[in-house]
């Protein structure tokens, strides 16, 4: 399970001064569930996921993976997660098999269990045809499958997908979404971050809409469309963003008036 409470990440910027990339974000993701983080580029999705994967430390707030705190128990968290993005590095001189095997060894897997796991993953992800191809000669789709396999090799209970379909052709992206559904059926706890609304509609059990570091609303697709009385999810999304911008401008104007 993933539990996030009032998560905040603040940066100091020479031009903008102090600003919040993530602002008081809270949500829970349960096993057997796909939780979608939807937002435009710069909404704060990746920052949230990097905190959950222990790459970044939060400024404040609490995030736990399987009961382990991401800030204070990062080694335990890393044992329990798999992380897939659209730009995961692949070593040019290592074959697909060698790459996934290497990451299994990093997770301390024994030779017998690792070999069995590799055979299963390469069958499941249809990777046997390029198992001996080095990274430098792989297509984008092949490289993404290797990224998925290395995230799955230690069979973690929690999986994080950050814009994982970005740059993939339609067929490869479709296969990836099918794999994610299979992982949900296996009881995994999944976060799926994207700015593509159709993927969220087809895939996610619950959705959080992010904008400028905040969650504007969250719930199932039916809950969101019912709450906002909007049957078209794309229109709902842009209406929420527009309302947030209008409210922000009103607050800024009042603050300027008070300052005068």
Phi and psi in degrees as a GROMACS rama.xvg file:
@    title "Ramachandran Plot"
@    xaxis  label "Phi"
@    yaxis  label "Psi"
@TYPE xy
-112.194  128.876  UNK-2
-127.9  124.811  UNK-3
-124.827  126.604  UNK-4
-131.062  115.447  UNK-5
52.5121  41.2736  UNK-6
-69.854  130.199  UNK-7
-137.595  137.797  UNK-8
-131.918  119.007  UNK-9
-114.293  140.154  UNK-10
-123.133  155.023  UNK-11
-102.467  125.979  UNK-12
-124.135  134.016  UNK-13
-62.5182  -32.8414  UNK-14
-90.0733  -44.7185  UNK-15
-93.9829  -10.2164  UNK-16
77.9901  -150.292  UNK-17
-80.8421  126.626  UNK-18
-142.176  156.845  UNK-19
-103.161  115.482  UNK-20
-76.6659  -32.2495  UNK-21
-132.086  130.781  UNK-22
-129.82  97.9123  UNK-23
57.9565  47.3911  UNK-24
-85.0709  132.917  UNK-25
-137.455  136.3  UNK-26
-169.383  165.914  UNK-27
-131.564  140.058  UNK-28
-124.846  129.05  UNK-29
-101.368  159.405  UNK-30
-58.9856  143.93  UNK-31
74.8707  24.0849  UNK-32
-136.05  142.028  UNK-33
-106.861  117.462  UNK-34
-104.851  119.383  UNK-35
-93.9412  131.377  UNK-36
-105.262  108.78  UNK-37
-109.701  133.299  UNK-38
179.992  158.538  UNK-39
-68.9751  167.785  UNK-40
-57.1673  134.454  UNK-41
88.7458  5.88566  UNK-42
-74.2709  -18.9135  UNK-43
110.671  1.90093  UNK-44
-60.145  -51.8003  UNK-45
-64.0106  -35.7217  UNK-46
-62.1514  -43.6599  UNK-47
-58.9096  -45.8393  UNK-48
-70.4248  -32.4453  UNK-49
-69.9106  -31.7996  UNK-50
-67.7062  -44.3458  UNK-51
-63.7586  -30.4688  UNK-52
-91.0196  6.79394  UNK-53
73.51  12.0168  UNK-54
-73.2056  -36.8934  UNK-55
-117.752  149.975  UNK-56
-97.3976  137.638  UNK-57
-71.344  152.028  UNK-58
-73.7085  -39.4425  UNK-59
-157.578  171.914  UNK-60
92.5164  175.598  UNK-61
-129.875  137.956  UNK-62
-137.485  130.296  UNK-63
-127.827  145.12  UNK-64
-119.446  116.955  UNK-65
54.5167  32.3946  UNK-66
88.2706  -3.55971  UNK-67
-99.7424  133.291  UNK-68
-75.9453  129.015  UNK-69
-67.8953  -27.4605  UNK-70
-84.2758  -34.5979  UNK-71
-106.696  -15.8162  UNK-72
-132.956  53.4862  UNK-73
-62.0105  -35.0683  UNK-74
-64.1516  -41.3988  UNK-75
-66.5843  -38.2477  UNK-76
-63.351  -45.6999  UNK-77
-63.1412  -28.5617  UNK-78
-68.8219  -19.9866  UNK-79
-109.426  5.66337  UNK-80
-126.889  155.745  UNK-81
-126.459  136.13  UNK-82
-122.31  126.281  UNK-83
-125.605  126.166  UNK-84
-125.995  -176.782  UNK-85
-88.0939  -3.68844  UNK-86
-135.208  33.7612  UNK-87
-64.867  131.619  UNK-88
-69.0295  138.638  UNK-89
-121.843  130.396  UNK-90
-73.4878  124.781  UNK-91
-61.3723  -33.772  UNK-92
-93.9794  -4.73172  UNK-93
-98.0546  139.461  UNK-94
-74.1181  168.878  UNK-95
-57.2038  -45.4885  UNK-96
-63.1317  -46.6349  UNK-97
-62.0757  -37.602  UNK-98
-64.5076  -50.3716  UNK-99
-68.2488  -37.9159  UNK-100
-60.2418  -43.1093  UNK-101
-59.0702  -43.8406  UNK-102
-72.467  -30.0363  UNK-103
-64.285  -39.7114  UNK-104
-65.3674  -37.7453  UNK-105
-61.0353  -31.2282  UNK-106
-85.1314  5.09268  UNK-107
78.7376  20.9962  UNK-108
-73.186  140.904  UNK-109
-73.1333  158.684  UNK-110
-58.3349  -44.6314  UNK-111
-64.4126  -49.8967  UNK-112
-66.8355  -34.7934  UNK-113
-66.4697  -44.0354  UNK-114
-61.6695  -44.4838  UNK-115
-62.3957  -40.2215  UNK-116
-66.3025  -41.4883  UNK-117
-61.4919  -45.4528  UNK-118
-60.178  -42.2363  UNK-119
-65.5887  -45.3251  UNK-120
-65.0754  -42.9615  UNK-121
-67.1972  -28.9579  UNK-122
-73.3037  -47.916  UNK-123
-61.0752  -41.072  UNK-124
-94.9658  5.65393  UNK-125
54.9603  55.2725  UNK-126
-110.45  -1.41504  UNK-127
-64.3537  -29.5219  UNK-128
-69.2552  -18.3361  UNK-129
-127.882  27.0502  UNK-130
-63.7893  -25.5864  UNK-131
-105.046  10.877  UNK-132
-85.1074  128.786  UNK-133
-71.2359  154.605  UNK-134
-55.9425  -35.6602  UNK-135
-65.5756  -16.3315  UNK-136
-111.234  8.53347  UNK-137
-83.5282  148.491  UNK-138
-76.1369  170.964  UNK-139
-59.3697  -42.089  UNK-140
-64.3858  -40.5008  UNK-141
-62.5903  -45.6077  UNK-142
-61.3891  -38.6641  UNK-143
-68.3328  -36.899  UNK-144
-64.4027  -38.9109  UNK-145
-63.3867  -40.2292  UNK-146
-60.487  -41.3041  UNK-147
-66.4283  -44.983  UNK-148
-62.558  -40.7047  UNK-149
-69.4113  -26.1971  UNK-150
-76.6823  -26.037  UNK-151
-96.5796  -12.9797  UNK-152
-58.319  -35.6119  UNK-153
-91.6258  10.4011  UNK-154
54.1737  56.1182  UNK-155
-73.7149  152.643  UNK-156
-76.9804  -19.2947  UNK-157
-122.701  133.229  UNK-158
-129.234  136.911  UNK-159
-121.532  123.252  UNK-160
-116.078  113.667  UNK-161
-109.022  102.273  UNK-162
49.9338  42.833  UNK-163
-69.5621  -20.6502  UNK-164
-94.5633  -2.77754  UNK-165
-61.5058  125.742  UNK-166
85.1905  -2.6426  UNK-167
-87.3258  149.508  UNK-168
-73.2293  168.407  UNK-169
-59.0546  -42.4562  UNK-170
-67.2919  -44.8621  UNK-171
-65.272  -41.724  UNK-172
-62.5999  -40.5443  UNK-173
-62.9116  -42.4851  UNK-174
-63.9542  -38.0879  UNK-175
-63.3691  -43.9308  UNK-176
-63.2645  -34.6146  UNK-177
-65.715  -40.5032  UNK-178
-62.5512  -41.3579  UNK-179
-63.3156  -39.6918  UNK-180
-62.9843  -40.8828  UNK-181
-62.0359  -38.1888  UNK-182
-65.6464  -38.0857  UNK-183
-62.5289  -43.594  UNK-184
-63.2132  -26.5899  UNK-185
-82.0427  1.21276  UNK-186
90.8475  11.8125  UNK-187
-73.2484  155.802  UNK-188
-100.691  119.114  UNK-189
-126.936  137.548  UNK-190
-112.341  132.02  UNK-191
-124.778  109.217  UNK-192
-100.436  133.391  UNK-193
-161.572  166.259  UNK-194
-114.953  10.8356  UNK-195
-99.9428  107.959  UNK-196
-64.9115  -34.1977  UNK-197
-64.2931  -34.3305  UNK-198
-65.9675  -42.1122  UNK-199
-62.7394  -44.7624  UNK-200
-61.2155  -39.8424  UNK-201
-80.0862  -25.1753  UNK-202
-111.653  -39.3563  UNK-203
-90.5334  140.408  UNK-204
-78.5242  -40.5953  UNK-205
-135.038  156.091  UNK-206
-135.079  138.526  UNK-207
-118.282  128.419  UNK-208
-97.2272  117.018  UNK-209
-105.073  147.179  UNK-210
-156.612  123.516  UNK-211
51.8658  44.9072  UNK-212
86.2942  -4.31589  UNK-213
-118.218  153.019  UNK-214
-89.451  116.82  UNK-215
-78.3734  -35.587  UNK-216
-167.525  160.232  UNK-217
-151.48  157.532  UNK-218
153.74  -174.363  UNK-219
-71.4383  166.14  UNK-220
-59.7623  -42.5878  UNK-221
-64.224  -40.9109  UNK-222
-63.2041  -42.9728  UNK-223
-67.504  -46.6051  UNK-224
-66.5442  -35.7293  UNK-225
-69.6298  -41.9345  UNK-226
-64.6526  -35.1131  UNK-227
-102.917  6.33424  UNK-228
50.845  50.2489  UNK-229
-140.908  118.302  UNK-230
-82.127  -24.6894  UNK-231
-91.3446  114.98  UNK-232
-65.4287  -35.2871  UNK-233
-63.9792  -42.0613  UNK-234
-65.5447  -38.4651  UNK-235
-59.5323  -45.3926  UNK-236
-58.7064  -51.3025  UNK-237
-71.3245  -29.207  UNK-238
-65.9887  -41.3125  UNK-239
-62.4985  -45.1232  UNK-240
-63.7252  -41.5546  UNK-241
-64.2566  -42.567  UNK-242
-62.9213  -39.3492  UNK-243
-64.9182  -42.298  UNK-244
-64.1794  -42.2686  UNK-245
-62.0591  -42.8454  UNK-246
-65.5153  -39.5923  UNK-247
-63.9828  -42.304  UNK-248
-65.4548  -36.6638  UNK-249
-64.7519  -43.4066  UNK-250
-63.5048  -43.4366  UNK-251
-62.1169  -40.1656  UNK-252
-65.223  -40.3042  UNK-253
-66.1967  -40.3315  UNK-254
-63.7089  -39.243  UNK-255
-65.35  -37.7054  UNK-256
-66.2505  -41.2014  UNK-257
-63.3613  -40.6824  UNK-258
-62.3808  -31.8601  UNK-259
